[in-house]
Amino acid sequence: MRDSASAAATELPDYLRDTYTWAYLDHRTLPWLDRPVVVSAILWGNASRLMDGAVREFNPGQRVLQAAAVYGDFSPRLARRLGDAGQLTVLDVAPIQIANTRRKLAPWPHMHAQVADLTEPVGTTFDAVCCFFLLHEVPPHARQRIVANLLKAVEPGGKIVFVDYHRPRWWHPMGPIMALVFRYLEPFANSLLAESIETLVPETADFDWKKETFFGGLYQRVVGIRR
Ligand SMILES: C[S@@+](CC[C@H](N)C(=O)[O-])C[C@H]1O[C@@H](n2cnc3c(N)ncnc32)[C@H](O)[C@@H]1O
């Protein structure tokens, strides 16, 4: 993994600046969006269920990579789960998000957060990798690079967990609202909904996959075990 000095110079991707400055790069909106109650509202009351479901996939004592910062208390939940013998590494391309994650992880001094662009190779391997609602926020080419890099960061016998949006069933009452959200606020989400994470890149062939959907199909959890 790159050291913090070179990583601090990492450039922000154009898609992040152009589309998500208001959500991830602005120190005025960050404290509001980081509140668990706001995260819960954005996920229609499913935040706890989705976070707990992801966190339960990992075991105390494991070395886990969290791909990108997540608002609310996701990282603290994961740190608590991994415990004193575990190690959590959070990588995010935005220094403001890393500073915020370090603040939230302060009670766990042995957990780390570091600036890094996940479209570049991670450079080390982990027992497990967690990617929570990142893939719908990046354009297809960057998504493929990120997924390939994350898969390569899983040790043989290790696990990767993706939680993200999924195409809701046709009758879903939130379908029309989510269509507007995806059209105006999350312009890369529809391209994720048209794809299957478990076949996105050739590296997926090295894994055995299990996929579940939740809340009328609006969310998916895709778990891969490296052979
Ligand atoms: C995990 S996603 C969204 C998570 C979810 N919507 C939430 O509640 O926070 C957002 C993060 O992804 C980060 N990100 C986007 N592209 C990235 C990349 N190429 N490498 C590392 N982090 C990236 C952004 O900086 C942002 O902090």
The ligand as an SDF file (V2000), in Angstrom:
LIG
                    3D

 27 29  0  0  0  0  0  0  0  0999 V2000
  -18.5420    4.5950   -0.2440 C   0  0  0  0  0  0  0  0  0  0  0  0
  -19.1470    5.7080   -1.3470 S   0  0  0  0  0  0  0  0  0  0  0  0
  -20.7700    6.0240   -0.7650 C   0  0  0  0  0  0  0  0  0  0  0  0
  -21.2170    5.4200    0.5140 C   0  0  0  0  0  0  0  0  0  0  0  0
  -22.5930    5.7240    0.9780 C   0  0  0  0  0  0  0  0  0  0  0  0
  -23.3760    6.4330    0.0070 N   0  0  0  0  0  0  0  0  0  0  0  0
  -22.5340    6.4890    2.2720 C   0  0  0  0  0  0  0  0  0  0  0  0
  -23.5150    6.5310    2.9510 O   0  0  0  0  0  0  0  0  0  0  0  0
  -21.5170    7.0400    2.6460 O   0  0  0  0  0  0  0  0  0  0  0  0
  -18.4870    7.3110   -1.1130 C   0  0  0  0  0  0  0  0  0  0  0  0
  -17.0030    7.4250   -0.9790 C   0  0  0  0  0  0  0  0  0  0  0  0
  -16.3230    6.8520   -2.0710 O   0  0  0  0  0  0  0  0  0  0  0  0
  -15.1240    7.5710   -2.2670 C   0  0  0  0  0  0  0  0  0  0  0  0
  -14.5590    7.2450   -3.5750 N   0  0  0  0  0  0  0  0  0  0  0  0
  -15.0900    7.4610   -4.7920 C   0  0  0  0  0  0  0  0  0  0  0  0
  -14.2490    7.0410   -5.7630 N   0  0  0  0  0  0  0  0  0  0  0  0
  -13.1610    6.5060   -5.1470 C   0  0  0  0  0  0  0  0  0  0  0  0
  -11.9460    5.9210   -5.5990 C   0  0  0  0  0  0  0  0  0  0  0  0
  -11.6770    5.7920   -6.8960 N   0  0  0  0  0  0  0  0  0  0  0  0
  -11.0480    5.5180   -4.6830 N   0  0  0  0  0  0  0  0  0  0  0  0
  -11.2990    5.6530   -3.3550 C   0  0  0  0  0  0  0  0  0  0  0  0
  -12.4300    6.2040   -2.8640 N   0  0  0  0  0  0  0  0  0  0  0  0
  -13.3540    6.6440   -3.7500 C   0  0  0  0  0  0  0  0  0  0  0  0
  -15.5470    9.0160   -2.0800 C   0  0  0  0  0  0  0  0  0  0  0  0
  -14.4620    9.8570   -1.7780 O   0  0  0  0  0  0  0  0  0  0  0  0
  -16.5530    8.9080   -0.9360 C   0  0  0  0  0  0  0  0  0  0  0  0
  -15.9840    9.1730    0.3110 O   0  0  0  0  0  0  0  0  0  0  0  0
  1  2  1  0
  2  3  1  0
  2 10  1  0
  3  4  1  0
  4  5  1  0
  5  6  1  0
  5  7  1  0
  7  8  2  0
  7  9  1  0
 10 11  1  0
 11 12  1  0
 11 26  1  0
 12 13  1  0
 13 14  1  0
 13 24  1  0
 14 15  1  0
 14 23  1  0
 15 16  2  0
 16 17  1  0
 17 18  1  0
 17 23  2  0
 18 19  1  0
 18 20  2  0
 20 21  1  0
 21 22  2  0
 22 23  1  0
 24 25  1  0
 24 26  1  0
 26 27  1  0
M  CHG  2   2   1   9  -1
M  END
$$$$
